[in-house]
């Protein structure tokens, strides 16, 4: 198979125009701020299905509403490239990419743009005595919805009170049934304890 780095420039340009966009569950501004700020390129690659040949090329877009919330420059042997080799997505199955060499500096710089908070962190240690040659020492939960709202001075008690008043008004007006009103308020209350990103069971 020909090395994509040695393709004629015209073919490379056509390949870039035909790239997919993979929507990823992260925020450029929280996790890799220097990519946006100074053009720092980080190693990115699939971390599963590694026994399969990638059949697609893609750029990555994040969950924010910002047009800059995308990754379209990637590490290559010749410096950088504008698309990443990825696998075809399988409906109903997650697809995992690893972002490497980010470190504590990106963690500190991370910004809550669009109210996306810190991601969940996992401390993993290599250990040849373990069955899988590693063990998970600690899981640090990412920012919850109520924590990120508190940063901008919105608090669950006040928001729930307002929502309850609104639902009661709609029930009195006959626009929703009392049972539905209770369910809506329950879902609203639970949302404050959830992660600011999608969970593994959430669809995009």
C-alpha positions in Angstrom: 0.0 0.0 0.0 1.3 3.5 -0.9 2.4 5.8 1.9 -0.2 8.6 2.1 2.6 11.0 2.9 4.1 10.4 -0.6 0.9 11.0 -2.6 0.9 13.8 -5.2 -0.3 17.2 -3.8 -3.5 17.1 -6.0 -4.5 13.7 -4.6 -3.8 14.9 -1.0 -6.0 18.0 -1.6 -8.8 15.8 -2.9 -8.5 13.4 0.0 -8.7 16.3 2.5 -11.9 17.6 0.8 -13.5 14.1 1.1 -12.8 13.7 4.8 -15.5 12.8 7.3 -16.2 14.7 10.5 -16.3 12.7 13.6 -18.2 14.3 16.5 -16.3 13.7 19.7 -17.4 13.9 23.3 -15.0 16.5 24.5 -14.2 20.3 24.4 -11.1 21.6 22.6 -11.1 24.6 24.9 -11.1 22.4 28.1 -8.8 19.5 27.1 -6.4 20.8 24.5 -6.5 24.6 24.7 -3.1 25.1 23.2 -4.2 23.5 20.0 -6.6 26.4 19.5 -4.5 29.1 21.1 -1.0 28.5 19.6 -1.5 25.7 17.1 0.1 23.0 19.2 -0.4 19.6 17.6 -1.0 16.6 19.9 -0.6 12.9 19.0 -4.1 11.5 18.4 -5.0 7.9 17.4 -7.6 5.2 17.7 -7.0 3.1 20.9 -9.2 0.1 20.0 -9.9 -2.0 16.9 -6.2 -1.9 16.3 -6.3 -5.2 14.5 -8.4 -3.5 11.7 -7.1 -1.4 8.9 -8.6 2.1 9.1 -10.8 2.7 6.1 -11.8 6.4 6.6 -10.0 9.7 7.1 -11.6 12.4 9.3 -11.3 15.6 11.2 -12.6 15.8 14.7 -15.3 18.3 16.0 -16.2 18.8 19.7 -19.4 19.3 21.5 -19.1 23.1 21.7 -21.1 25.5 19.5 -17.9 27.3 18.5 -16.6 26.9 14.9 -13.0 26.7 16.4 -14.0 23.6 18.3 -12.4 21.2 15.9 -9.2 19.4 15.3 -7.9 19.3 11.7 -4.1 19.1 12.2 -2.5 15.9 13.2 1.0 14.6 13.9 2.6 12.8 10.9 6.2 11.7 10.0 6.6 14.9 7.9 5.3 17.3 10.5 1.5 17.5 10.3 -1.4 16.4 8.2 -5.0 17.6 7.9 -6.9 14.4 8.5 -6.7 11.3 10.8 -6.9 7.7 9.6 -9.9 6.2 11.5 -12.2 3.2 11.3 -15.7 3.2 9.9 -18.2 3.8 12.7 -20.4 0.8 13.8 -24.0 1.8 14.7 -24.6 1.4 18.4 -21.0 0.9 19.3 -18.6 3.5 20.8 -15.4 4.5 19.1 -12.4 5.5 21.2 -9.6 7.9 20.3 -6.6 8.7 22.6 -5.2 12.2 22.9 -1.6 12.0 24.1 1.1 14.2 25.7 -1.4 16.7 27.0 -0.2 16.7 30.6 -0.9 18.9 33.6 -0.3 22.1 31.6 -3.3 21.6 29.4 -5.3 20.5 32.4 -4.6 23.8 34.2 -5.2 25.9 31.1 -8.6 24.3 30.4 -11.4 26.8 30.0 -15.1 26.2 30.8 -16.2 27.4 27.3 -19.9 26.5 26.8 -19.9 25.2 30.4 -18.0 22.0 29.7 -16.1 21.2 32.9 -13.1 19.0 33.8 -13.2 15.5 32.4 -13.1 12.4 34.5 -9.5 11.3 35.2 -8.2 7.8 35.8 -4.9 7.0 37.4 -3.6 3.8 35.7 -0.4 2.1 36.7 1.6 -0.6 34.8 2.1 -3.8 36.9 3.4 -7.0 35.4 1.9 -8.9 38.4 -1.6 -8.0 37.4 -3.6 -10.2 35.0 -3.9 -7.4 32.5 -0.5 -5.9 33.3 -2.0 -2.8 34.9 -4.4 -1.6 37.7 -6.6 1.4 38.2 -5.5 3.3 41.3 -8.0 6.1 41.4 -10.9 7.5 39.5 -11.5 11.3 39.8 -15.0 12.3 38.7 -15.3 15.1 36.3 -17.3 18.3 36.9 -21.0 17.9 37.5 -23.7 20.1 36.0 -24.4 21.8 39.4 -20.7 22.5 40.0 -20.2 24.2 36.6 -23.5 26.2 37.0 -22.3 27.4 40.4 -19.2 28.9 38.8 -21.5 31.3 36.9 -23.8 31.9 39.9 -26.7 29.6 39.1 -27.7 27.3 41.9 -29.8 24.1 41.9 -32.2 25.2 44.7 -33.2 28.4 43.0 -33.4 26.8 39.5 -35.5 23.9 40.8 -37.8 26.3 42.6 -38.3 28.3 39.4 -38.9 25.1 37.4 -41.4 23.8 39.9 -43.4 27.1 39.7 -43.4 27.0 36.0 -44.6 23.4 35.9 -47.3 24.1 38.5 -48.5 27.0 36.3 -48.7 24.8 33.2 -50.6 22.1 35.1 -53.1 24.7 36.3 -53.5 25.9 32.7 -54.2 22.3 31.6 -51.2 22.2 29.3 -49.6 19.2 31.0 -50.9 16.5 33.3 -49.9 16.4 37.0 -48.1 13.1 36.5 -46.0 14.4 33.6 -45.2 17.5 35.7 -43.8 15.4 38.5 -41.7 13.4 36.0 -40.3 16.5 34.4 -39.3 18.0 37.7 -37.7 14.7 38.7 -35.7 14.5 35.5 -34.7 18.2 35.9 -33.5 17.6 39.5 -31.4 14.5 38.5 -29.7 16.4 35.7 -27.8 18.6 38.2 -25.8 15.6 39.4 -24.9 14.4 35.9 -21.6 14.9 34.0 -21.3 17.9 31.7 -20.3 15.6 28.9 -22.3 12.7 27.4 -22.2 9.4 29.2 -21.5 6.0 27.5 -25.3 5.3 27.2 -26.2 8.8 25.8 -26.7 9.1 22.0 -25.3 12.0 19.9 
